[in-house]
Amino acid sequence: REAADFLLNQMDVSYSDTLVIASAYYSNGWDYYLTHNGKYNDIHYVQTINGIDLSKFNVVYLFDVHVPLSNGEKELLNNSFNLGYQDSKSGVYKYVRK
C-alpha cells in the first residue's frame, strides 16, 4: 500500500513516457488501488523489463520486492537511467533517463 500511495502522489506516474516496474505482482487489488477503480489514469507497469523497449521511457519507477530483478535487468536499467530518488518508506526507486 505504501508503494501505491507513493506512486499515486507522483505527478508523472501516468505519463506515457513513464514506466512502473513492480517485480512481484500482488493481485487485482494492485490494479484497483493504483487506479482507485478508474478514478485515476491507468499506470503502465510491468513485472520485468525483458522485452520492453526502454528507449520509449524517460522515467522508470521500480518497486523491487519479493522477486527482485535479475542482475542483467538491473544492468540494463542502470545503462540507460540514473537513480534519481529512493523513497525509504515505500521502497520505490525513481530512475531518470541519462
VMD Tcl script that builds the backbone (N, CA, C; Angstrom):
set m [mol new atoms 294]
animate dup $m
set s [atomselect $m all]
$s set {name element resname resid chain x y z} {
  {N N ARG 1 A 0.821 -1.197 0.000}
  {CA C ARG 1 A 0.000 0.000 0.000}
  {C C ARG 1 A 0.864 1.260 0.000}
  {N N GLU 2 A 1.970 1.240 0.744}
  {CA C GLU 2 A 2.841 2.416 0.779}
  {C C GLU 2 A 3.398 2.722 -0.605}
  {N N ALA 3 A 3.744 1.672 -1.345}
  {CA C ALA 3 A 4.285 1.880 -2.689}
  {C C ALA 3 A 3.233 2.491 -3.607}
  {N N ALA 4 A 2.016 1.986 -3.550}
  {CA C ALA 4 A 0.943 2.522 -4.387}
  {C C ALA 4 A 0.643 3.967 -4.006}
  {N N ASP 5 A 0.615 4.270 -2.712}
  {CA C ASP 5 A 0.398 5.652 -2.269}
  {C C ASP 5 A 1.481 6.575 -2.803}
  {N N PHE 6 A 2.734 6.130 -2.686}
  {CA C PHE 6 A 3.843 6.933 -3.188}
  {C C PHE 6 A 3.669 7.195 -4.684}
  {N N LEU 7 A 3.373 6.149 -5.449}
  {CA C LEU 7 A 3.232 6.296 -6.897}
  {C C LEU 7 A 2.089 7.238 -7.263}
  {N N LEU 8 A 0.973 7.111 -6.574}
  {CA C LEU 8 A -0.175 7.961 -6.882}
  {C C LEU 8 A 0.101 9.432 -6.610}
  {N N ASN 9 A 1.071 9.722 -5.761}
  {CA C ASN 9 A 1.417 11.105 -5.452}
  {C C ASN 9 A 2.465 11.689 -6.393}
  {N N GLN 10 A 2.937 10.909 -7.347}
  {CA C GLN 10 A 3.920 11.393 -8.313}
  {C C GLN 10 A 3.195 11.956 -9.525}
  {N N MET 11 A 3.504 13.189 -9.874}
  {CA C MET 11 A 2.816 13.867 -10.980}
  {C C MET 11 A 3.006 13.143 -12.313}
  {N N ASP 12 A 4.162 12.504 -12.502}
  {CA C ASP 12 A 4.487 11.934 -13.809}
  {C C ASP 12 A 4.166 10.454 -13.946}
  {N N VAL 13 A 3.570 9.849 -12.934}
  {CA C VAL 13 A 3.403 8.394 -12.951}
  {C C VAL 13 A 2.470 7.899 -14.059}
  {N N SER 14 A 1.539 8.718 -14.491}
  {CA C SER 14 A 0.618 8.266 -15.540}
  {C C SER 14 A 0.999 8.811 -16.916}
  {N N TYR 15 A 2.138 9.469 -17.027}
  {CA C TYR 15 A 2.597 9.962 -18.329}
  {C C TYR 15 A 2.949 8.769 -19.224}
  {N N SER 16 A 2.820 8.980 -20.521}
  {CA C SER 16 A 3.086 7.890 -21.459}
  {C C SER 16 A 4.569 7.506 -21.504}
  {N N ASP 17 A 5.442 8.402 -21.071}
  {CA C ASP 17 A 6.874 8.085 -21.088}
  {C C ASP 17 A 7.383 7.640 -19.711}
  {N N THR 18 A 6.458 7.215 -18.845}
  {CA C THR 18 A 6.816 6.707 -17.518}
  {C C THR 18 A 6.429 5.237 -17.423}
  {N N LEU 19 A 7.363 4.447 -16.913}
  {CA C LEU 19 A 7.139 3.018 -16.723}
  {C C LEU 19 A 7.279 2.696 -15.246}
  {N N VAL 20 A 6.386 1.871 -14.742}
  {CA C VAL 20 A 6.486 1.382 -13.374}
  {C C VAL 20 A 6.783 -0.110 -13.445}
  {N N ILE 21 A 7.840 -0.513 -12.749}
  {CA C ILE 21 A 8.179 -1.929 -12.659}
  {C C ILE 21 A 7.884 -2.385 -11.249}
  {N N ALA 22 A 6.935 -3.284 -11.114}
  {CA C ALA 22 A 6.631 -3.908 -9.824}
  {C C ALA 22 A 7.048 -5.362 -9.968}
  {N N SER 23 A 8.180 -5.714 -9.406}
  {CA C SER 23 A 8.787 -7.012 -9.703}
  {C C SER 23 A 7.989 -8.201 -9.195}
  {N N ALA 24 A 7.091 -7.983 -8.269}
  {CA C ALA 24 A 6.205 -9.065 -7.814}
  {C C ALA 24 A 4.773 -8.584 -7.953}
  {N N TYR 25 A 4.022 -9.292 -8.752}
  {CA C TYR 25 A 2.616 -8.907 -8.961}
  {C C TYR 25 A 1.810 -9.356 -7.754}
  {N N TYR 26 A 1.092 -8.446 -7.158}
  {CA C TYR 26 A 0.354 -8.774 -5.949}
  {C C TYR 26 A -0.993 -9.410 -6.238}
  {N N SER 27 A -1.859 -8.702 -6.901}
  {CA C SER 27 A -3.206 -9.222 -7.148}
  {C C SER 27 A -3.944 -8.198 -7.985}
  {N N ASN 28 A -5.185 -8.494 -8.286}
  {CA C ASN 28 A -6.010 -7.499 -8.962}
  {C C ASN 28 A -6.219 -6.285 -8.071}
  {N N GLY 29 A -6.039 -6.439 -6.776}
  {CA C GLY 29 A -6.145 -5.321 -5.848}
  {C C GLY 29 A -5.117 -4.248 -6.146}
  {N N TRP 30 A -3.942 -4.647 -6.646}
  {CA C TRP 30 A -2.907 -3.686 -7.032}
  {C C TRP 30 A -3.440 -2.783 -8.139}
  {N N ASP 31 A -4.065 -3.381 -9.171}
  {CA C ASP 31 A -4.672 -2.589 -10.247}
  {C C ASP 31 A -5.743 -1.659 -9.691}
  {N N TYR 32 A -6.592 -2.192 -8.871}
  {CA C TYR 32 A -7.692 -1.417 -8.308}
  {C C TYR 32 A -7.160 -0.241 -7.499}
  {N N TYR 33 A -6.168 -0.508 -6.666}
  {CA C TYR 33 A -5.650 0.543 -5.804}
  {C C TYR 33 A -4.933 1.625 -6.602}
  {N N LEU 34 A -4.178 1.233 -7.618}
  {CA C LEU 34 A -3.449 2.225 -8.412}
  {C C LEU 34 A -4.374 3.124 -9.216}
  {N N THR 35 A -5.557 2.653 -9.565}
  {CA C THR 35 A -6.488 3.485 -10.332}
  {C C THR 35 A -7.686 3.932 -9.508}
  {N N HIS 36 A -7.788 3.444 -8.282}
  {CA C HIS 36 A -8.965 3.723 -7.438}
  {C C HIS 36 A -10.250 3.499 -8.228}
  {N N ASN 37 A -10.318 2.298 -8.793}
  {CA C ASN 37 A -11.475 1.868 -9.579}
  {C C ASN 37 A -11.765 2.819 -10.733}
  {N N GLY 38 A -10.703 3.224 -11.415}
  {CA C GLY 38 A -10.856 4.058 -12.596}
  {C C GLY 38 A -10.870 5.550 -12.352}
  {N N LYS 39 A -10.755 5.989 -11.115}
  {CA C LYS 39 A -10.761 7.423 -10.828}
  {C C LYS 39 A -9.437 8.087 -11.186}
  {N N TYR 40 A -8.373 7.288 -11.268}
  {CA C TYR 40 A -7.060 7.793 -11.686}
  {C C TYR 40 A -6.727 7.194 -13.039}
  {N N ASN 41 A -5.847 7.865 -13.755}
  {CA C ASN 41 A -5.396 7.336 -15.043}
  {C C ASN 41 A -4.692 6.006 -14.850}
  {N N ASP 42 A -4.769 5.186 -15.874}
  {CA C ASP 42 A -4.034 3.926 -15.834}
  {C C ASP 42 A -2.545 4.202 -15.731}
  {N N ILE 43 A -1.869 3.341 -15.017}
  {CA C ILE 43 A -0.423 3.424 -14.865}
  {C C ILE 43 A 0.181 2.247 -15.609}
  {N N HIS 44 A 1.124 2.541 -16.497}
  {CA C HIS 44 A 1.779 1.480 -17.272}
  {C C HIS 44 A 2.801 0.798 -16.377}
  {N N TYR 45 A 2.520 -0.457 -16.023}
  {CA C TYR 45 A 3.504 -1.174 -15.221}
  {C C TYR 45 A 3.681 -2.593 -15.718}
  {N N VAL 46 A 4.864 -3.108 -15.421}
  {CA C VAL 46 A 5.257 -4.454 -15.825}
  {C C VAL 46 A 5.971 -5.115 -14.655}
  {N N GLN 47 A 6.231 -6.417 -14.782}
  {CA C GLN 47 A 6.955 -7.144 -13.739}
  {C C GLN 47 A 8.425 -7.316 -14.080}
  {N N THR 48 A 8.767 -7.201 -15.332}
  {CA C THR 48 A 10.140 -7.392 -15.785}
  {C C THR 48 A 10.391 -6.434 -16.933}
  {N N ILE 49 A 11.649 -6.150 -17.199}
  {CA C ILE 49 A 11.933 -5.292 -18.350}
  {C C ILE 49 A 12.368 -6.101 -19.564}
  {N N ASN 50 A 12.387 -7.419 -19.432}
  {CA C ASN 50 A 12.678 -8.271 -20.586}
  {C C ASN 50 A 11.641 -8.011 -21.674}
  {N N GLY 51 A 12.113 -7.682 -22.849}
  {CA C GLY 51 A 11.216 -7.425 -23.968}
  {C C GLY 51 A 10.634 -6.026 -23.999}
  {N N ILE 52 A 10.998 -5.165 -23.051}
  {CA C ILE 52 A 10.491 -3.799 -23.008}
  {C C ILE 52 A 11.507 -2.873 -23.674}
  {N N ASP 53 A 11.043 -2.013 -24.562}
  {CA C ASP 53 A 11.912 -1.034 -25.217}
  {C C ASP 53 A 12.065 0.163 -24.286}
  {N N LEU 54 A 13.140 0.179 -23.520}
  {CA C LEU 54 A 13.357 1.236 -22.536}
  {C C LEU 54 A 13.557 2.609 -23.170}
  {N N SER 55 A 13.888 2.655 -24.458}
  {CA C SER 55 A 14.095 3.948 -25.118}
  {C C SER 55 A 12.805 4.764 -25.200}
  {N N LYS 56 A 11.664 4.140 -25.001}
  {CA C LYS 56 A 10.371 4.837 -25.038}
  {C C LYS 56 A 10.066 5.583 -23.744}
  {N N PHE 57 A 10.891 5.379 -22.719}
  {CA C PHE 57 A 10.589 5.919 -21.400}
  {C C PHE 57 A 11.668 6.876 -20.920}
  {N N ASN 58 A 11.239 7.943 -20.258}
  {CA C ASN 58 A 12.169 8.900 -19.664}
  {C C ASN 58 A 12.271 8.734 -18.154}
  {N N VAL 59 A 11.260 8.125 -17.567}
  {CA C VAL 59 A 11.232 7.899 -16.123}
  {C C VAL 59 A 10.811 6.460 -15.865}
  {N N VAL 60 A 11.492 5.819 -14.928}
  {CA C VAL 60 A 11.121 4.471 -14.517}
  {C C VAL 60 A 11.043 4.451 -12.992}
  {N N TYR 61 A 9.913 3.976 -12.486}
  {CA C TYR 61 A 9.769 3.724 -11.056}
  {C C TYR 61 A 9.913 2.225 -10.842}
  {N N LEU 62 A 10.718 1.852 -9.881}
  {CA C LEU 62 A 10.957 0.440 -9.601}
  {C C LEU 62 A 10.546 0.117 -8.177}
  {N N PHE 63 A 9.639 -0.830 -8.045}
  {CA C PHE 63 A 9.253 -1.398 -6.757}
  {C C PHE 63 A 9.728 -2.844 -6.810}
  {N N ASP 64 A 10.928 -3.070 -6.315}
  {CA C ASP 64 A 11.659 -4.325 -6.489}
  {C C ASP 64 A 11.567 -5.162 -5.218}
  {N N VAL 65 A 10.493 -5.932 -5.092}
  {CA C VAL 65 A 10.265 -6.701 -3.868}
  {C C VAL 65 A 9.998 -8.164 -4.173}
  {N N HIS 66 A 10.260 -8.989 -3.202}
  {CA C HIS 66 A 9.964 -10.419 -3.215}
  {C C HIS 66 A 10.694 -11.200 -4.314}
  {N N VAL 67 A 10.529 -10.778 -5.551}
  {CA C VAL 67 A 11.218 -11.419 -6.670}
  {C C VAL 67 A 12.014 -10.317 -7.373}
  {N N PRO 68 A 13.211 -10.016 -6.868}
  {CA C PRO 68 A 13.974 -8.883 -7.422}
  {C C PRO 68 A 14.327 -9.074 -8.887}
  {N N LEU 69 A 14.558 -7.948 -9.557}
  {CA C LEU 69 A 15.023 -8.009 -10.938}
  {C C LEU 69 A 16.353 -8.749 -10.990}
  {N N SER 70 A 16.605 -9.389 -12.103}
  {CA C SER 70 A 17.886 -10.090 -12.283}
  {C C SER 70 A 19.008 -9.064 -12.417}
  {N N ASN 71 A 20.235 -9.529 -12.252}
  {CA C ASN 71 A 21.388 -8.637 -12.408}
  {C C ASN 71 A 21.438 -8.052 -13.820}
  {N N GLY 72 A 21.079 -8.856 -14.808}
  {CA C GLY 72 A 21.058 -8.381 -16.189}
  {C C GLY 72 A 20.039 -7.270 -16.400}
  {N N GLU 73 A 18.859 -7.432 -15.794}
  {CA C GLU 73 A 17.826 -6.400 -15.907}
  {C C GLU 73 A 18.262 -5.120 -15.205}
  {N N LYS 74 A 18.880 -5.263 -14.045}
  {CA C LYS 74 A 19.364 -4.077 -13.318}
  {C C LYS 74 A 20.452 -3.362 -14.114}
  {N N GLU 75 A 21.313 -4.136 -14.772}
  {CA C GLU 75 A 22.363 -3.538 -15.594}
  {C C GLU 75 A 21.762 -2.770 -16.760}
  {N N LEU 76 A 20.745 -3.348 -17.408}
  {CA C LEU 76 A 20.049 -2.655 -18.497}
  {C C LEU 76 A 19.469 -1.331 -18.015}
  {N N LEU 77 A 18.838 -1.361 -16.870}
  {CA C LEU 77 A 18.231 -0.168 -16.290}
  {C C LEU 77 A 19.302 0.877 -15.978}
  {N N ASN 78 A 20.386 0.448 -15.364}
  {CA C ASN 78 A 21.457 1.378 -14.983}
  {C C ASN 78 A 22.230 1.923 -16.180}
  {N N ASN 79 A 22.213 1.212 -17.305}
  {CA C ASN 79 A 22.890 1.701 -18.508}
  {C C ASN 79 A 22.152 2.874 -19.150}
  {N N SER 80 A 20.849 2.940 -18.963}
  {CA C SER 80 A 20.047 3.977 -19.614}
  {C C SER 80 A 19.544 5.061 -18.671}
  {N N PHE 81 A 19.563 4.775 -17.368}
  {CA C PHE 81 A 18.950 5.684 -16.403}
  {C C PHE 81 A 19.866 5.927 -15.213}
  {N N ASN 82 A 19.690 7.099 -14.595}
  {CA C ASN 82 A 20.353 7.410 -13.333}
  {C C ASN 82 A 19.335 7.278 -12.214}
  {N N LEU 83 A 19.789 6.769 -11.089}
  {CA C LEU 83 A 18.919 6.717 -9.922}
  {C C LEU 83 A 18.703 8.142 -9.443}
  {N N GLY 84 A 17.455 8.577 -9.463}
  {CA C GLY 84 A 17.147 9.938 -9.080}
  {C C GLY 84 A 16.687 10.076 -7.649}
  {N N TYR 85 A 16.027 9.030 -7.139}
  {CA C TYR 85 A 15.433 9.135 -5.810}
  {C C TYR 85 A 15.068 7.744 -5.311}
  {N N GLN 86 A 15.177 7.558 -4.006}
  {CA C GLN 86 A 14.695 6.326 -3.375}
  {C C GLN 86 A 13.842 6.717 -2.192}
  {N N ASP 87 A 12.597 6.259 -2.187}
  {CA C ASP 87 A 11.703 6.526 -1.070}
  {C C ASP 87 A 11.881 5.425 -0.035}
  {N N SER 88 A 12.410 5.789 1.111}
  {CA C SER 88 A 12.731 4.777 2.132}
  {C C SER 88 A 11.491 4.139 2.745}
  {N N LYS 89 A 10.385 4.852 2.795}
  {CA C LYS 89 A 9.170 4.292 3.401}
  {C C LYS 89 A 8.524 3.224 2.509}
  {N N SER 90 A 8.430 3.522 1.219}
  {CA C SER 90 A 7.735 2.611 0.303}
  {C C SER 90 A 8.673 1.622 -0.380}
  {N N GLY 91 A 9.949 1.962 -0.473}
  {CA C GLY 91 A 10.891 1.111 -1.184}
  {C C GLY 91 A 10.890 1.315 -2.681}
  {N N VAL 92 A 10.271 2.401 -3.152}
  {CA C VAL 92 A 10.209 2.692 -4.585}
  {C C VAL 92 A 11.427 3.517 -4.983}
  {N N TYR 93 A 12.045 3.115 -6.101}
  {CA C TYR 93 A 13.171 3.851 -6.678}
  {C C TYR 93 A 12.671 4.598 -7.904}
  {N N LYS 94 A 13.173 5.807 -8.092}
  {CA C LYS 94 A 12.854 6.578 -9.302}
  {C C LYS 94 A 14.122 6.724 -10.120}
  {N N TYR 95 A 14.068 6.288 -11.381}
  {CA C TYR 95 A 15.177 6.416 -12.309}
  {C C TYR 95 A 14.802 7.419 -13.387}
  {N N VAL 96 A 15.772 8.242 -13.786}
  {CA C VAL 96 A 15.564 9.254 -14.808}
  {C C VAL 96 A 16.562 9.015 -15.928}
  {N N ARG 97 A 16.097 9.156 -17.157}
  {CA C ARG 97 A 16.952 8.909 -18.319}
  {C C ARG 97 A 18.220 9.746 -18.242}
  {N N LYS 98 A 19.335 9.108 -18.626}
  {CA C LYS 98 A 20.645 9.792 -18.628}
  {C C LYS 98 A 20.688 10.834 -19.708}
}
mol reanalyze $m
mol bondsrecalc $m
mol representation Tube
mol addrep $m
